[in-house]
Amino acid sequence: MALNMINVPPLDLTQQYEIIEEQVNTRVQEVLSSGRYIGGSIVDEFEQQFAKYVDVSHCVSCNSGTDALFLALRALNIGFGDEVITTPFTFFSTAEVISAVGATPIFIDIDPQTFNLDLKQLEPAITKNTKAILPVHLFGQPVDMTMLMAIAHSHNLIVIEDCAQATGAEWHQQKVGSFGDIGCFSFFPTKNLGAFGDGGALTTNNPAIANQVRILKNHGQSAKYFYEHIGINSRLDTIQAAILQVKLPYLDSWNQQRRALANHYYKFLSGITAVVPPQELFGGRCVWNQYTIILKSQELEAIGKSHFSNSLRDSIQAQLQNKGIGSAIYYPTPLHLQPVYKSLAHCQLPVVEQVCHQVLSLPMFPELSTSQQEQVIFALKNCLQEL
Ligand SMILES: *Cc1c(COP(=O)(O)O)cnc(C)c1O
């Protein structure tokens, strides 16, 4: 059988642009000729449309998902002496912003089935200094927000949702980003709703919080040239807002395509012993920003060594690459083991420490074709047989 017929990239953004090229070009041209490049009605309109999409009363746009998280912590007065419980298995900025405002990230272990916070470990981690919980809906998989909000309420804790990888995901028919005090979104190009550059947004049902975020994202300016706080400059560019206005109406169908691809992967991968495919939780609607499998070596596990070995996962990734199949490792090192957090290196989080050696993210984007996907599955099966 002829292999290497088609190369499959882990991600391809050009196909999506082709679908919406005319609409995007028209809107971008309008912005270019308007002479209005910062703020304006296009940004305001997008904020309203996005608030409606997430089903919250307020949306404040900003320059990135990282800024959204930073502004959320600042607006809720989280800082020195405060502890924020979060996951060690996420993109760095989730924890980075906690440290940047002077608070301390407290990492708890994850559930290997969802890759999200293991909520059984949440209550034991709460101390008198705990101020907030910062769950991440990782890879598009919603956290069990019923359980998380119940724990947060009973301890009077703030909840900030990191929805960067989960725009459109739902927990019991309710959109993520509408459960906690603030939802934080990223419009980085690879996210489910991606701009053509940086962008981000915060969502909330609390008008006072929305107002405080607006002040902080605009240099702490509460009235014209009147500064009550030290803020930052964080804006969603008008051009990016115009592009996001074109893309938002497509988001549900793109997420639906991701879901169909995930179902298809599951059908073919669930029978393979060495592969643990990801699964949706009951009540959750995952939007599959990534499709991340666990690769397990039975032999290594039998002698208790899988923990120490990257070899199976890494050799499979290399073999896939040889067959023209791209893949990625999200994430190779848990955050409590990063050099910048060396003071936290004493904490032992065995599940995430093992999972980091076993994860492999397969090609996933709405325009991935069935034949490309079959090529991925075929190549992966081949690699496992060749071991
Ligand atoms: C992408 C991402 C961010 C940061 O978003 P940027 O727009 O790149 O700043 C934060 N958290 C998670 C989980 C992300 O995936």
The ligand as an ORCA input file, in Angstrom:
! r2SCAN-3c Opt
* xyz 0 1
  C      -3.680     30.385     24.562
  C      -3.901     30.265     26.023
  C      -3.784     31.354     26.900
  C      -3.226     32.676     26.492
  O      -3.835     33.281     25.419
  P      -3.003     34.327     24.513
  O      -4.072     34.961     23.695
  O      -2.023     33.548     23.718
  O      -2.350     35.288     25.436
  C      -4.116     31.162     28.228
  N      -4.520     29.970     28.691
  C      -4.628     28.902     27.895
  C      -5.106     27.610     28.455
  C      -4.312     29.007     26.535
  O      -4.393     27.932     25.750
*
